[in-house]
Amino acid sequence: MRVINEVVNNNREVIGYSMHCPGCDHMHIVWTNRPDAPQWKWNGSFEKPTFSPSLLLTAPDHGDPKRRRCHSFIREGRWEFLSDCTHNMAGKTVNMVEEPE
């Protein structure tokens, strides 16, 4: 089961990887070629991905409080949500799932 997907630009070059976050109930993207983004390391697996360092997404003014802060590790196909998340998955570890249709 593929739990991440490639994000490509108009030239069909891979520019990141998308995944569905169950805490935010929203897509997150790990960008691979943006100069302002961390340079993530990826284990190359679409089924059990590991990215490092941690993934931190912040939107302090977002209208949905659960989407204001999401901080996690992605290891061997599992989300490890840190306690500083603003959603109900804070402190939990869960398996990644396929992106919803």
HELIX and SHEET records of a PDB file:
HELIX    1   1 PRO A   65  ARG A   67  5                                   3    
SHEET    1   A 3 ASN A   5  VAL A   8  0                                        
SHEET    2   A 3 VAL A  14  CYS A  21 -1                                        
SHEET    3   A 3 HIS A  26  TRP A  31 -1                                        
SHEET    1   B 5 LYS A  41  TRP A  42  0                                        
SHEET    2   B 5 PHE A  51  THR A  58 -1                                        
SHEET    3   B 5 ARG A  69  ARG A  75 -1                                        
SHEET    4   B 5 ARG A  78  PHE A  81 -1                                        
SHEET    5   B 5 THR A  93  ASN A  95 -1                                        
END                                                                             
